[in-house]
């Protein structure tokens, strides 16, 4: 029997908890890797592996509750593709929960490693090639999420989305933040995974551009009609 979607406050709470946990995994694994090795390749490998594993687990666990977006671009792209269903209130609640969760997760990671929470990141990420990398990473993420929905395989999201993010951390120049909420959260951590606050707006703009590109690619590949036999919106699908 299909589970009825929980009430909006509970779904927003799931998005807050899931986003906080995801950012804590990303930032915390970066801090740990930074303390264990000075080899940038080893640090990136450790961070990518932990991020992908954590993301996959969180999607599997929270997907049936809220859809496990953990990411404003996923929420916005899903809303746009279902805009005739009228979910503006849900979009605002989700994005607010994601932003708050991302900051909370970064501060939690800092505190777990005995670092003073609230120190701003100092790593600038403003070069054009990094912004291009973010647009590509986000476009790919949106294409994966939209593609799974169109082919009626949202249950593959824990593996497919986590696998894509793990790969994109390596193949994009930016390290695949691909998530405006996580980008904001990572500005609160002066660590391997941090981003200077001044770089956040440009990264977010690149991510939104990537979202539009990913939606356009999904439209070209699958058309604009909803997949037949589509599961309930609360079924697992996703994240970034």
Beta strands, then each sheet from edge to edge (+ up, - down):
end
